[in-house]
Amino acid sequence: MSQNARLPDFLIIGAPKSATTWLARNLEAHPQIAVHPEEIHYFSRFHDKWSLAQYAAKLSGLAGDLIGEKSNSYLTDSHSSARIRAAIPQVKLIAMLRDPVERAYSSYCMQVDRGRADGDVARFLNPERTPLPHIINNSHYYSLLKVYYDTFPREQLHICLFEDMRHSAASMYRDVTRFLGVPDFESDRLHVRFNEKGGDGPGGALARLRWLFHHSPLAGTRLYDTIRNAVPVERLFRRKAQPIAYPAMTEEIRNRLRDYYRPEIELLERLTAIPLRTRWQ
């Protein structure tokens, strides 16, 4: 790797469907911070396809006192923490968590967008018989974060909550920038919503196309980057989706999931020293 190559000073590791895009876009608004505009997934999906130098090359266009990237798969991939520690042991890590029940429901809605889930919300949000286990498993925050606490010093980890973003965005943002060691800054994006739910007609055809492209065998190759950055493709992927109606989560489903996640939330409280049960009611 060349002497001028830079690796990230910080990583936003997840969780999926917890406003991590909002956090990344607000951090890049800071005059001293640069954030890669896309999820790279190097330490999860592409560690065996690229060298560390190739990963650094993907960050070469970033200019800031601090540079970072966001890939939600780093939290949900159990091997990412060890790979990150081996490559950039001093990196700062940010996890943004959301009420596990609401996060699971949002994940289900995304699968409806992509045409991978139907309207049987009770089946998809049933931990014992869901056909898409990641909808449920990606809310197992204690299990997912424990490997990071076992791998990194506690002071390199910062946990923030989706609910704080909703109710006190400026305060939450200030806590993150102070964790990163940069001066306070008033971002003008704090009340902008990113990645809103929405499809492009029945089944979310455009959303399915995006998902299939990003998970194709081409992902991680130069040809993928060439196609992805072509102007017509870029316009297609940035096209605003049309809102669609999602099946509602009933109180019965909600209460069943609350009971299911309660033991793990208690463990997470001990791990993070954050009073989560009073926040996630």
ABEGO torsion letter per residue (X at the ends): XBAABBBBABBBAOBBGAGAAAAAAAAAABAABBBBABBAGAAAAAAAABBAAAAAAAAAABBBABBBBBBAAAAABAAAAAAAAAABAABBBBBBBBBAAAAAAAAAAAAAAAGABBABAAAAABAAABABAAAAAAABAAAAAAAAAAABBAAABBBBBAAAAAABAAAAAAAAAAAAGBBBBBBAAAABBBGBBEBAEBGGAAAAAAAAAAABAABGBAAAAAAAABAAAAAAAABBBBBBBBBBBBAAAAAAAAAAAAAAAAAAAAAAGBBAAAABX
